[in-house]
């Protein structure tokens, strides 16, 4: 997960504000040298005394750098926090924007063949909770007094070479309050690494061929046969979805044969709007369901001015749960997917596109739905021109309890989970449909043509999992 200090990058609440990827706790998540979440065993620490002169610190971060190489910590990333208790002061460190180049953070790395490299930070910022804005453009970053900081360096492991040492150099000419103790930790965006969920229904059906015959599968479509619209109701006349086997110039490669191309045309909002209504299928409307589809974002998928909606579940019943029609537990709900406006930063994250959930639930506060990024594990940041298995699960809450469930998986890894939701207070609100929706906005229409591709859609009573590729 690339970390950046742009206005849409790291803040008190998000490790990627652009993609709504939340820290698990405000002010950032970290792991200590023992690998413990929020642990106190720093890789290295140093004391900072209050003084009037410039102070320079050289911290041996070699153990952390070895964890970068071993894949145990985000490469090149450093988390700084106070380790001196509640009475410690605040330290201002010169940032990469500081006018004195000599004071800017530096990482010096030595290798066993005598090569020595000095790297400048590509991101550095602190978190001033509960403020929502980024401090990445400031001339200093702060540590202590409730402020944590993250620095990122362009570190690269060298094949066949052994790291000898890595040292972090920091400078400070301003300290507030008593002596501080600053510790080095590893950032942990996305919290704990999420293991792949195994045992999905798709395991027994290579390329999903024949998966519709499984007793727990409610519906499946591989988009290989014409007439896919026959199973969907309320298809909006403005929908721009068609089956294709090629799309030259937009980076398309098929998953297995044909796929459904969905295009947000310049100047419009709706690309796809249709419902798979459970009442028309066997067993009627369920209280729990899984929905998996394969998603590929085309080369032209560049949402530069706004985000929008993507496929998910709904129980609106034509009353509420969409379009500023607030849910109250009696009238309706929805858990559509979401896509986010692309970040304006120039870092690695600029090439990625964020997806998440757009939810109308009974405890929402505003008129529009709540937007939640998929923040766990590999997160909801996706590359263009690559197929992803996207799976969502909804379980309705028990009446009178906030125990409803919404989960999401990308390629079989859990990226989102909430188990405290309240969708309803009456028994007749259930899962009404799978809502196939691709919509730009909000209100603002698409600024240019943008296409995505959908394939191998499965709806089931149990976890489906990624498609097993036929040998």
C-alpha positions as a Markdown table, in Angstrom:
| # | Residue | x | y | z |
|---|---|---|---|---|
| 1 | Unk | 0.0 | 0.0 | 0.0 |
| 2 | Unk | 1.7 | 3.2 | -1.1 |
| 3 | Unk | 1.6 | 6.0 | 1.5 |
| 4 | Unk | 1.8 | 9.6 | 0.5 |
| 5 | Unk | 1.6 | 13.1 | 2.1 |
| 6 | Unk | -0.6 | 14.8 | -0.4 |
| 7 | Unk | -3.8 | 16.5 | 0.6 |
| 8 | Unk | -5.6 | 13.3 | -0.3 |
| 9 | Unk | -3.0 | 11.0 | 1.3 |
| 10 | Unk | -2.4 | 10.4 | 5.0 |
| 11 | Unk | -4.4 | 12.2 | 7.7 |
| 12 | Unk | -5.4 | 11.6 | 11.3 |
| 13 | Unk | -8.3 | 9.4 | 10.1 |
| 14 | Unk | -7.1 | 7.9 | 6.8 |
| 15 | Unk | -4.0 | 6.3 | 5.4 |
| 16 | Unk | -5.5 | 7.2 | 2.0 |
| 17 | Unk | -8.0 | 10.0 | 2.2 |
| 18 | Unk | -8.7 | 9.7 | -1.6 |
| 19 | Unk | -9.8 | 6.1 | -1.3 |
| 20 | Unk | -11.4 | 6.5 | 2.2 |
| 21 | Unk | -9.0 | 4.0 | 3.6 |
| 22 | Unk | -9.2 | 4.4 | 7.4 |
| 23 | Unk | -6.6 | 3.8 | 10.0 |
| 24 | Unk | -8.0 | 1.3 | 12.6 |
| 25 | Unk | -7.4 | 3.9 | 15.2 |
| 26 | Unk | -7.2 | 7.7 | 14.8 |
| 27 | Unk | -3.6 | 8.9 | 14.6 |
| 28 | Unk | -2.3 | 5.9 | 12.7 |
| 29 | Unk | -1.6 | 2.2 | 13.2 |
| 30 | Unk | 1.8 | 0.7 | 13.9 |
| 31 | Unk | 3.6 | -2.5 | 14.7 |
| 32 | Unk | 6.5 | -2.7 | 17.1 |
| 33 | Unk | 9.8 | -4.6 | 16.6 |
| 34 | Unk | 8.2 | -7.8 | 17.9 |
| 35 | Unk | 5.4 | -7.5 | 15.3 |
| 36 | Unk | 2.8 | -6.6 | 17.9 |
| 37 | Unk | 0.0 | -4.2 | 16.9 |
| 38 | Unk | 0.3 | -1.0 | 18.9 |
| 39 | Unk | 3.2 | -2.5 | 20.9 |
| 40 | Unk | 5.8 | -0.5 | 22.8 |
| 41 | Unk | 9.0 | -2.3 | 21.7 |
| 42 | Unk | 10.5 | 0.3 | 19.4 |
| 43 | Unk | 13.1 | -0.7 | 16.8 |
| 44 | Unk | 15.2 | 2.2 | 18.2 |
| 45 | Unk | 14.5 | 5.3 | 20.3 |
| 46 | Unk | 16.3 | 8.5 | 21.2 |
| 47 | Unk | 15.8 | 11.2 | 23.8 |
| 48 | Unk | 15.3 | 14.8 | 22.7 |
| 49 | Unk | 16.1 | 17.4 | 25.3 |
| 50 | Unk | 14.6 | 20.9 | 25.1 |
| 51 | Unk | 17.2 | 23.3 | 23.8 |
| 52 | Unk | 17.8 | 26.5 | 21.8 |
| 53 | Unk | 20.2 | 25.2 | 19.3 |
| 54 | Unk | 19.8 | 22.9 | 16.3 |
| 55 | Unk | 19.9 | 19.2 | 17.2 |
| 56 | Unk | 20.7 | 16.4 | 14.8 |
| 57 | Unk | 19.8 | 12.8 | 15.4 |
| 58 | Unk | 21.1 | 9.7 | 13.8 |
| 59 | Unk | 18.9 | 6.6 | 14.4 |
| 60 | Unk | 20.0 | 3.1 | 13.6 |
| 61 | Unk | 17.0 | 1.7 | 11.7 |
| 62 | Unk | 18.8 | -1.4 | 10.4 |
| 63 | Unk | 16.4 | -3.9 | 12.1 |
| 64 | Unk | 13.4 | -2.1 | 10.5 |
| 65 | Unk | 15.1 | -2.0 | 7.1 |
| 66 | Unk | 15.7 | -5.8 | 7.3 |
| 67 | Unk | 12.0 | -6.2 | 8.0 |
| 68 | Unk | 11.3 | -4.2 | 4.8 |
| 69 | Unk | 13.4 | -6.6 | 2.9 |
| 70 | Unk | 11.7 | -9.6 | 4.6 |
| 71 | Unk | 8.3 | -8.3 | 3.7 |
| 72 | Unk | 7.3 | -7.8 | 7.4 |
| 73 | Unk | 6.8 | -4.0 | 7.1 |
| 74 | Unk | 5.8 | -1.5 | 4.4 |
| 75 | Unk | 9.0 | -0.9 | 2.4 |
| 76 | Unk | 10.7 | 2.4 | 3.1 |
| 77 | Unk | 8.1 | 3.5 | 5.7 |
| 78 | Unk | 8.8 | 4.7 | 9.2 |
| 79 | Unk | 6.3 | 5.4 | 12.0 |
| 80 | Unk | 7.5 | 7.9 | 14.7 |
| 81 | Unk | 5.7 | 8.3 | 18.1 |
| 82 | Unk | 6.4 | 9.4 | 21.6 |
| 83 | Unk | 7.6 | 6.6 | 23.9 |
| 84 | Unk | 8.2 | 8.8 | 26.9 |
| 85 | Unk | 4.7 | 8.7 | 28.5 |
| 86 | Unk | 2.0 | 11.4 | 28.8 |
| 87 | Unk | 4.3 | 14.2 | 30.1 |
| 88 | Unk | 6.6 | 14.2 | 27.1 |
| 89 | Unk | 6.9 | 17.4 | 25.0 |
| 90 | Unk | 6.4 | 18.1 | 21.3 |
| 91 | Unk | 9.4 | 18.0 | 18.9 |
| 92 | Unk | 9.4 | 19.8 | 15.6 |
| 93 | Unk | 11.5 | 18.0 | 13.0 |
| 94 | Unk | 12.5 | 19.5 | 9.7 |
| 95 | Unk | 10.5 | 18.0 | 6.9 |
| 96 | Unk | 11.3 | 17.4 | 3.2 |
| 97 | Unk | 9.9 | 20.8 | 2.5 |
| 98 | Unk | 12.2 | 22.6 | 4.9 |
| 99 | Unk | 14.2 | 25.5 | 3.3 |
| 100 | Unk | 17.5 | 24.2 | 4.6 |
| 101 | Unk | 18.3 | 21.1 | 2.6 |
| 102 | Unk | 20.8 | 19.9 | 5.1 |
| 103 | Unk | 18.1 | 19.6 | 7.8 |
| 104 | Unk | 15.7 | 17.5 | 5.7 |
| 105 | Unk | 15.2 | 13.8 | 6.6 |
| 106 | Unk | 17.7 | 11.4 | 5.1 |
| 107 | Unk | 18.1 | 7.7 | 5.0 |
| 108 | Unk | 21.6 | 6.3 | 4.5 |
| 109 | Unk | 21.9 | 2.7 | 3.5 |
| 110 | Unk | 25.1 | 0.6 | 3.3 |
| 111 | Unk | 25.4 | -2.8 | 1.6 |
| 112 | Unk | 28.0 | -5.7 | 1.8 |
| 113 | Unk | 29.6 | -4.8 | -1.5 |
| 114 | Unk | 30.6 | -1.3 | -0.3 |
| 115 | Unk | 27.7 | 0.5 | -2.0 |
| 116 | Unk | 26.3 | 3.4 | 0.1 |
| 117 | Unk | 23.1 | 5.2 | -0.9 |
| 118 | Unk | 21.6 | 8.3 | 0.6 |
| 119 | Unk | 17.9 | 8.7 | 0.1 |
| 120 | Unk | 15.6 | 11.7 | 0.6 |
| 121 | Unk | 12.1 | 11.3 | 1.9 |
| 122 | Unk | 9.3 | 11.1 | -0.6 |
| 123 | Unk | 6.7 | 11.7 | 2.0 |
| 124 | Unk | 6.6 | 12.9 | 5.6 |
| 125 | Unk | 3.7 | 14.2 | 7.7 |
| 126 | Unk | 2.2 | 14.2 | 11.2 |
| 127 | Unk | -1.3 | 13.6 | 12.4 |
| 128 | Unk | -2.9 | 16.3 | 14.5 |
| 129 | Unk | -6.1 | 14.6 | 15.7 |
| 130 | Unk | -9.0 | 15.2 | 15.4 |
| 131 | Unk | -8.2 | 17.5 | 12.5 |
| 132 | Unk | -9.0 | 16.0 | 9.1 |
| 133 | Unk | -6.5 | 17.8 | 6.9 |
| 134 | Unk | -3.1 | 16.7 | 5.7 |
| 135 | Unk | 0.1 | 18.3 | 7.1 |
| 136 | Unk | 2.3 | 16.9 | 4.4 |
| 137 | Unk | 3.1 | 20.3 | 2.9 |
| 138 | Unk | 4.4 | 21.8 | 6.1 |
| 139 | Unk | 8.1 | 22.8 | 6.7 |
| 140 | Unk | 8.1 | 20.7 | 9.9 |
| 141 | Unk | 6.5 | 17.5 | 11.2 |
| 142 | Unk | 5.7 | 17.0 | 14.8 |
| 143 | Unk | 6.1 | 14.1 | 17.2 |
| 144 | Unk | 4.8 | 14.0 | 20.7 |
| 145 | Unk | 1.9 | 15.7 | 22.5 |
| 146 | Unk | -0.5 | 13.3 | 20.7 |
| 147 | Unk | 1.2 | 13.7 | 17.3 |
| 148 | Unk | 2.5 | 10.7 | 15.4 |
| 149 | Unk | 4.4 | 10.9 | 12.2 |
| 150 | Unk | 5.1 | 8.8 | 9.1 |
| 151 | Unk | 8.1 | 9.1 | 6.8 |
| 152 | Unk | 8.5 | 7.3 | 3.4 |
| 153 | Unk | 11.8 | 6.7 | 1.6 |
| 154 | Unk | 12.3 | 5.2 | -1.9 |
| 155 | Unk | 14.2 | 2.2 | -0.4 |
| 156 | Unk | 14.9 | -0.8 | -2.7 |
| 157 | Unk | 16.3 | -4.1 | -1.8 |
| 158 | Unk | 19.2 | -5.4 | -3.9 |
| 159 | Unk | 19.1 | -8.9 | -5.2 |
| 160 | Unk | 22.0 | -11.0 | -3.9 |
| 161 | Unk | 23.3 | -8.3 | -1.6 |
| 162 | Unk | 23.1 | -8.1 | 2.2 |
| 163 | Unk | 22.2 | -5.0 | 4.1 |
| 164 | Unk | 24.9 | -3.8 | 6.4 |
| 165 | Unk | 23.2 | -0.8 | 8.0 |
| 166 | Unk | 20.5 | 1.8 | 7.6 |
| 167 | Unk | 20.5 | 5.1 | 9.5 |
| 168 | Unk | 17.8 | 7.8 | 9.7 |
| 169 | Unk | 18.9 | 11.4 | 10.1 |
| 170 | Unk | 16.5 | 13.9 | 11.6 |
| 171 | Unk | 17.0 | 17.6 | 12.6 |
| 172 | Unk | 15.1 | 19.7 | 15.1 |
| 173 | Unk | 15.5 | 23.3 | 16.1 |
| 174 | Unk | 12.4 | 23.6 | 18.2 |
| 175 | Unk | 11.1 | 21.5 | 21.2 |
| 176 | Unk | 8.2 | 22.2 | 23.5 |
| 177 | Unk | 7.8 | 21.0 | 27.0 |
| 178 | Unk | 9.9 | 18.5 | 28.9 |
| 179 | Unk | 12.4 | 16.0 | 27.4 |
| 180 | Unk | 10.9 | 13.7 | 24.8 |
| 181 | Unk | 11.6 | 10.1 | 23.9 |
| 182 | Unk | 11.0 | 9.3 | 20.2 |
| 183 | Unk | 10.6 | 5.7 | 19.0 |
| 184 | Unk | 10.7 | 4.1 | 15.6 |
| 185 | Unk | 8.0 | 1.7 | 14.6 |
| 186 | Unk | 6.6 | 0.2 | 11.4 |
| 187 | Unk | 3.4 | 1.7 | 9.9 |
| 188 | Unk | 0.5 | -0.8 | 9.6 |
| 189 | Unk | -1.9 | 0.5 | 7.0 |
| 190 | Unk | -4.8 | -1.9 | 6.7 |
| 191 | Unk | -4.3 | -3.3 | 10.2 |
| 192 | Unk | -3.5 | -7.0 | 10.5 |
| 193 | Unk | -2.7 | -8.8 | 7.3 |
| 194 | Unk | -5.9 | -10.7 | 6.2 |
| 195 | Unk | -5.4 | -14.3 | 5.2 |
| 196 | Unk | -7.2 | -15.5 | 2.1 |
| 197 | Unk | -10.6 | -17.0 | 2.8 |
| 198 | Unk | -10.6 | -20.6 | 1.6 |
| 199 | Unk | -13.3 | -23.2 | 0.9 |
| 200 | Unk | -15.5 | -21.1 | -1.4 |
| 201 | Unk | -18.1 | -22.6 | -3.6 |
| 202 | Unk | -16.1 | -21.7 | -6.8 |
| 203 | Unk | -13.3 | -24.2 | -5.8 |
| 204 | Unk | -15.3 | -27.0 | -7.3 |
| 205 | Unk | -16.0 | -25.4 | -10.6 |
| 206 | Unk | -13.0 | -24.4 | -12.7 |
| 207 | Unk | -13.7 | -21.2 | -14.7 |
| 208 | Unk | -17.1 | -21.2 | -12.9 |
| 209 | Unk | -18.4 | -23.7 | -15.5 |
| 210 | Unk | -21.5 | -25.4 | -14.1 |
| 211 | Unk | -21.4 | -23.4 | -10.8 |
| 212 | Unk | -25.1 | -22.6 | -11.2 |
| 213 | Unk | -25.9 | -26.3 | -10.4 |
| 214 | Unk | -24.6 | -26.0 | -6.9 |
| 215 | Unk | -27.5 | -26.1 | -4.4 |
| 216 | Unk | -26.3 | -23.0 | -2.6 |
| 217 | Unk | -26.0 | -20.9 | -5.8 |
| 218 | Unk | -29.0 | -18.7 | -6.5 |
| 219 | Unk | -27.9 | -17.2 | -9.8 |
| 220 | Unk | -24.8 | -17.2 | -12.1 |
| 221 | Unk | -23.9 | -15.6 | -15.4 |
| 222 | Unk | -20.6 | -15.9 | -17.2 |
| 223 | Unk | -21.7 | -13.4 | -19.9 |
| 224 | Unk | -21.0 | -15.9 | -22.7 |
| 225 | Unk | -24.5 | -16.1 | -24.1 |
| 226 | Unk | -26.6 | -13.3 | -25.6 |
| 227 | Unk | -29.7 | -12.2 | -23.7 |
| 228 | Unk | -28.2 | -11.5 | -20.3 |
| 229 | Unk | -30.8 | -8.8 | -19.8 |
| 230 | Unk | -33.6 | -11.4 | -19.5 |
| 231 | Unk | -32.8 | -12.1 | -15.8 |
| 232 | Unk | -32.6 | -8.5 | -14.8 |
| 233 | Unk | -35.6 | -6.2 | -14.1 |
| 234 | Unk | -35.9 | -2.4 | -14.3 |
| 235 | Unk | -33.0 | -2.0 | -16.7 |
| 236 | Unk | -32.6 | 1.7 | -17.2 |
| 237 | Unk | -32.9 | 2.8 | -20.8 |
| 238 | Unk | -29.8 | 4.9 | -20.3 |
| 239 | Unk | -27.7 | 1.9 | -19.4 |
| 240 | Unk | -24.6 | 1.5 | -21.7 |
| 241 | Unk | -23.7 | -2.2 | -21.2 |
| 242 | Unk | -22.9 | -4.7 | -23.9 |
| 243 | Unk | -21.1 | -8.0 | -24.2 |
| 244 | Unk | -17.7 | -7.9 | -25.9 |
| 245 | Unk | -14.8 | -10.2 | -26.6 |
| 246 | Unk | -12.3 | -7.4 | -27.4 |
| 247 | Unk | -11.9 | -3.6 | -26.8 |
| 248 | Unk | -8.9 | -2.4 | -28.6 |
| 249 | Unk | -7.1 | 0.6 | -27.2 |
| 250 | Unk | -8.5 | 0.3 | -23.6 |
| 251 | Unk | -6.2 | -2.4 | -22.3 |
| 252 | Unk | -8.9 | -5.1 | -22.2 |
| 253 | Unk | -8.0 | -8.7 | -22.0 |
| 254 | Unk | -10.8 | -11.3 | -21.5 |
| 255 | Unk | -11.1 | -13.3 | -18.3 |
| 256 | Unk | -12.7 | -16.3 | -20.0 |
| 257 | Unk | -14.3 | -15.5 | -23.4 |
| 258 | Unk | -16.7 | -12.6 | -23.4 |
| 259 | Unk | -17.4 | -10.0 | -20.7 |
| 260 | Unk | -19.9 | -7.2 | -20.1 |
| 261 | Unk | -18.5 | -3.7 | -20.9 |
| 262 | Unk | -20.1 | -0.9 | -19.0 |
| 263 | Unk | -19.4 | 2.6 | -20.2 |
| 264 | Unk | -19.9 | 5.9 | -18.4 |
| 265 | Unk | -20.2 | 8.2 | -21.4 |
| 266 | Unk | -19.0 | 11.8 | -21.3 |
| 267 | Unk | -21.7 | 14.1 | -20.0 |
| 268 | Unk | -23.9 | 11.4 | -18.4 |
| 269 | Unk | -24.3 | 9.9 | -15.0 |
| 270 | Unk | -25.8 | 6.4 | -15.6 |
| 271 | Unk | -23.9 | 3.5 | -17.2 |
| 272 | Unk | -25.8 | 0.6 | -15.7 |
| 273 | Unk | -28.9 | 0.3 | -13.6 |
| 274 | Unk | -30.7 | -3.0 | -13.2 |
| 275 | Unk | -31.9 | -5.4 | -10.4 |
| 276 | Unk | -31.8 | -9.1 | -9.9 |
| 277 | Unk | -34.8 | -9.4 | -7.7 |
| 278 | Unk | -34.8 | -12.3 | -5.3 |
| 279 | Unk | -38.6 | -12.5 | -5.1 |
| 280 | Unk | -38.6 | -13.8 | -8.7 |
| 281 | Unk | -36.0 | -16.5 | -7.9 |
| 282 | Unk | -36.4 | -19.7 | -5.9 |
| 283 | Unk | -36.8 | -19.4 | -2.2 |
| 284 | Unk | -37.6 | -15.7 | -2.4 |
| 285 | Unk | -36.0 | -12.8 | -0.5 |
| 286 | Unk | -33.2 | -14.0 | 1.8 |
| 287 | Unk | -31.8 | -12.4 | 5.0 |
| 288 | Unk | -28.2 | -13.3 | 4.0 |
| 289 | Unk | -26.5 | -13.4 | 0.6 |
| 290 | Unk | -23.1 | -13.4 | -1.1 |
| 291 | Unk | -22.5 | -11.7 | -4.4 |
| 292 | Unk | -19.3 | -12.1 | -6.4 |
| 293 | Unk | -18.3 | -10.6 | -9.7 |
| 294 | Unk | -15.1 | -10.1 | -11.6 |
| 295 | Unk | -14.2 | -6.4 | -12.2 |
| 296 | Unk | -11.7 | -4.9 | -14.5 |
| 297 | Unk | -11.1 | -1.1 | -14.8 |
| 298 | Unk | -10.3 | 0.0 | -18.3 |
| 299 | Unk | -7.3 | 2.3 | -19.2 |
| 300 | Unk | -9.7 | 5.2 | -19.5 |
| 301 | Unk | -11.2 | 4.7 | -16.0 |
| 302 | Unk | -10.1 | 8.1 | -14.6 |
| 303 | Unk | -12.7 | 9.6 | -12.3 |
| 304 | Unk | -11.1 | 13.0 | -12.1 |
| 305 | Unk | -13.9 | 15.1 | -10.7 |
| 306 | Unk | -16.1 | 12.8 | -8.5 |
| 307 | Unk | -16.7 | 9.3 | -7.4 |
| 308 | Unk | -19.8 | 7.2 | -7.8 |
| 309 | Unk | -21.7 | 4.0 | -7.3 |
| 310 | Unk | -21.0 | 0.3 | -8.2 |
| 311 | Unk | -22.8 | -3.0 | -7.8 |
| 312 | Unk | -24.1 | -4.2 | -4.5 |
| 313 | Unk | -27.2 | -5.2 | -2.6 |
| 314 | Unk | -30.4 | -3.4 | -1.9 |
| 315 | Unk | -33.7 | -3.5 | 0.0 |
| 316 | Unk | -35.2 | -0.2 | -1.1 |
| 317 | Unk | -38.6 | -1.4 | -2.0 |
| 318 | Unk | -39.1 | 1.8 | -4.0 |
| 319 | Unk | -39.3 | 3.8 | -0.8 |
| 320 | Unk | -35.9 | 4.7 | 0.7 |
| 321 | Unk | -32.3 | 3.8 | 0.8 |
| 322 | Unk | -31.1 | 5.8 | -2.3 |
| 323 | Unk | -31.2 | 9.2 | -3.8 |
| 324 | Unk | -31.2 | 11.2 | -0.5 |
| 325 | Unk | -34.1 | 9.1 | 0.8 |
| 326 | Unk | -32.8 | 8.4 | 4.3 |
| 327 | Unk | -33.2 | 5.0 | 5.8 |
| 328 | Unk | -34.9 | 4.8 | 9.2 |
| 329 | Unk | -35.2 | 1.0 | 9.8 |
| 330 | Unk | -38.7 | 0.8 | 8.4 |
| 331 | Unk | -38.6 | 2.2 | 4.9 |
| 332 | Unk | -35.6 | 0.6 | 3.1 |
| 333 | Unk | -31.8 | 0.3 | 2.9 |
| 334 | Unk | -28.9 | -0.4 | 0.4 |
| 335 | Unk | -25.3 | -1.4 | 0.3 |
| 336 | Unk | -24.1 | -0.5 | -3.1 |
| 337 | Unk | -20.4 | -0.5 | -4.0 |
| 338 | Unk | -18.6 | 2.8 | -4.5 |
| 339 | Unk | -15.8 | 4.1 | -6.6 |
| 340 | Unk | -13.8 | 7.2 | -5.5 |
| 341 | Unk | -12.4 | 10.3 | -7.2 |
| 342 | Unk | -8.8 | 9.6 | -8.2 |
| 343 | Unk | -6.1 | 11.2 | -6.1 |
| 344 | Unk | -4.4 | 14.3 | -7.5 |
| 345 | Unk | -1.0 | 13.3 | -6.1 |
| 346 | Unk | 1.9 | 12.4 | -8.3 |
| 347 | Unk | 3.0 | 9.3 | -6.3 |
| 348 | Unk | 2.4 | 5.6 | -6.8 |
| 349 | Unk | -1.2 | 6.0 | -5.5 |
| 350 | Unk | -2.0 | 8.2 | -8.4 |
| 351 | Unk | -2.1 | 5.1 | -10.7 |
| 352 | Unk | -4.6 | 3.3 | -8.4 |
| 353 | Unk | -8.3 | 3.5 | -8.3 |
| 354 | Unk | -10.3 | 3.2 | -5.0 |
| 355 | Unk | -13.5 | 1.2 | -4.4 |
| 356 | Unk | -15.6 | 0.7 | -1.3 |
| 357 | Unk | -19.2 | 0.8 | -0.1 |
| 358 | Unk | -22.0 | 3.3 | -0.2 |
| 359 | Unk | -24.5 | 2.4 | 2.5 |
| 360 | Unk | -27.9 | 3.6 | 3.5 |
| 361 | Unk | -28.6 | 2.1 | 7.0 |
| 362 | Unk | -30.9 | 2.9 | 9.9 |
| 363 | Unk | -28.2 | 4.7 | 11.9 |
| 364 | Unk | -27.1 | 7.0 | 9.2 |
| 365 | Unk | -27.0 | 10.7 | 10.2 |
| 366 | Unk | -27.2 | 12.6 | 6.9 |
| 367 | Unk | -29.6 | 12.3 | 3.9 |
| 368 | Unk | -27.0 | 10.7 | 1.6 |
| 369 | Unk | -25.5 | 7.3 | 2.3 |
| 370 | Unk | -22.3 | 6.7 | 4.3 |
| 371 | Unk | -19.2 | 6.1 | 2.2 |
| 372 | Unk | -16.8 | 3.6 | 3.6 |
| 373 | Unk | -13.4 | 2.7 | 2.0 |
| 374 | Unk | -12.3 | -1.0 | 2.1 |
| 375 | Unk | -9.4 | -0.5 | 4.4 |
| 376 | Unk | -8.3 | -3.9 | 5.5 |
| 377 | Unk | -5.5 | -6.1 | 4.1 |
| 378 | Unk | -4.7 | -5.3 | 0.5 |
| 379 | Unk | -7.5 | -2.7 | 0.6 |
| 380 | Unk | -9.8 | -1.4 | -2.2 |
| 381 | Unk | -7.1 | 0.3 | -4.2 |
| 382 | Unk | -7.1 | -1.4 | -7.6 |
| 383 | Unk | -4.9 | -1.3 | -10.6 |
| 384 | Unk | -6.3 | -0.6 | -14.0 |
| 385 | Unk | -6.3 | -3.3 | -16.7 |
| 386 | Unk | -6.4 | -6.2 | -14.2 |
| 387 | Unk | -9.2 | -8.6 | -13.3 |
| 388 | Unk | -10.2 | -8.7 | -9.6 |
| 389 | Unk | -12.6 | -11.0 | -7.8 |
| 390 | Unk | -15.0 | -8.7 | -5.8 |
| 391 | Unk | -17.3 | -10.3 | -3.3 |
| 392 | Unk | -19.7 | -8.8 | -0.9 |
| 393 | Unk | -21.9 | -10.3 | 1.8 |
| 394 | Unk | -24.9 | -8.9 | 3.6 |
| 395 | Unk | -26.7 | -10.3 | 6.6 |
| 396 | Unk | -29.7 | -8.6 | 7.9 |
| 397 | Unk | -29.7 | -7.6 | 11.5 |
| 398 | Unk | -31.9 | -9.3 | 14.1 |
| 399 | Unk | -34.9 | -7.1 | 15.0 |
| 400 | Unk | -34.0 | -4.7 | 17.8 |
| 401 | Unk | -30.3 | -5.4 | 17.5 |
| 402 | Unk | -27.4 | -3.7 | 15.7 |
| 403 | Unk | -25.8 | -7.0 | 14.5 |
| 404 | Unk | -26.2 | -6.7 | 10.7 |
| 405 | Unk | -23.1 | -7.7 | 8.7 |
| 406 | Unk | -21.4 | -6.2 | 5.6 |
| 407 | Unk | -18.2 | -7.7 | 4.4 |
| 408 | Unk | -16.1 | -7.4 | 1.2 |
| 409 | Unk | -13.3 | -9.5 | -0.2 |
| 410 | Unk | -10.9 | -8.7 | -3.0 |
| 411 | Unk | -9.3 | -11.8 | -4.6 |
| 412 | Unk | -10.4 | -13.8 | -1.5 |
| 413 | Unk | -8.8 | -11.5 | 1.0 |
| 414 | Unk | -11.1 | -9.6 | 3.5 |
| 415 | Unk | -10.9 | -5.9 | 2.8 |
| 416 | Unk | -13.9 | -4.7 | 4.8 |
| 417 | Unk | -16.0 | -5.9 | 7.7 |
| 418 | Unk | -18.7 | -4.4 | 9.9 |
| 419 | Unk | -20.8 | -6.5 | 12.2 |
| 420 | Unk | -22.7 | -3.8 | 14.1 |
| 421 | Unk | -25.1 | -2.5 | 11.4 |
| 422 | Unk | -28.8 | -1.9 | 11.7 |
| 423 | Unk | -30.7 | -2.1 | 8.5 |
| 424 | Unk | -34.2 | -2.7 | 9.7 |
| 425 | Unk | -36.7 | -2.7 | 12.6 |
| 426 | Unk | -39.5 | -4.6 | 10.8 |
| 427 | Unk | -39.4 | -8.2 | 9.5 |
| 428 | Unk | -40.5 | -7.4 | 6.0 |
| 429 | Unk | -37.3 | -5.6 | 5.1 |
| 430 | Unk | -35.0 | -8.3 | 3.7 |
| 431 | Unk | -32.5 | -8.5 | 0.8 |
| 432 | Unk | -34.7 | -7.4 | -2.2 |
| 433 | Unk | -32.1 | -7.5 | -5.0 |
| 434 | Unk | -28.6 | -7.5 | -6.3 |
| 435 | Unk | -28.3 | -3.9 | -7.6 |
| 436 | Unk | -26.2 | -3.7 | -10.7 |
| 437 | Unk | -25.4 | 0.0 | -10.7 |
| 438 | Unk | -22.6 | 2.0 | -12.2 |
| 439 | Unk | -23.3 | 5.7 | -11.7 |
| 440 | Unk | -21.1 | 8.8 | -11.7 |
| 441 | Unk | -21.8 | 11.2 | -8.9 |
| 442 | Unk | -23.6 | 12.7 | -7.0 |
| 443 | Unk | -24.8 | 15.2 | -9.5 |
| 444 | Unk | -21.9 | 15.9 | -11.7 |
| 445 | Unk | -21.8 | 13.8 | -14.9 |
| 446 | Unk | -18.7 | 11.9 | -16.2 |
| 447 | Unk | -16.1 | 14.3 | -17.6 |
| 448 | Unk | -15.1 | 11.8 | -20.3 |
| 449 | Unk | -15.8 | 8.2 | -21.4 |
| 450 | Unk | -14.9 | 5.7 | -18.7 |
| 451 | Unk | -15.3 | 1.9 | -19.2 |
| 452 | Unk | -15.2 | -1.0 | -16.8 |
| 453 | Unk | -15.7 | -4.7 | -17.4 |
| 454 | Unk | -17.8 | -7.3 | -15.5 |
| 455 | Unk | -17.6 | -11.0 | -15.8 |
| 456 | Unk | -18.4 | -14.3 | -13.9 |
| 457 | Unk | -21.2 | -13.1 | -11.7 |
| 458 | Unk | -22.4 | -15.4 | -8.9 |
| 459 | Unk | -25.0 | -14.9 | -6.2 |
| 460 | Unk | -25.2 | -17.5 | -3.4 |
| 461 | Unk | -26.2 | -18.4 | 0.1 |
| 462 | Unk | -22.6 | -19.2 | 1.1 |
| 463 | Unk | -19.1 | -17.7 | 0.5 |
| 464 | Unk | -18.2 | -18.1 | -3.2 |
| 465 | Unk | -14.6 | -17.1 | -3.4 |
| 466 | Unk | -12.4 | -16.4 | -6.5 |
| 467 | Unk | -12.8 | -18.5 | -9.6 |
| 468 | Unk | -10.6 | -21.5 | -9.9 |
| 469 | Unk | -8.7 | -21.3 | -13.1 |
| 470 | Unk | -9.0 | -24.4 | -15.3 |
| 471 | Unk | -5.7 | -26.2 | -16.0 |
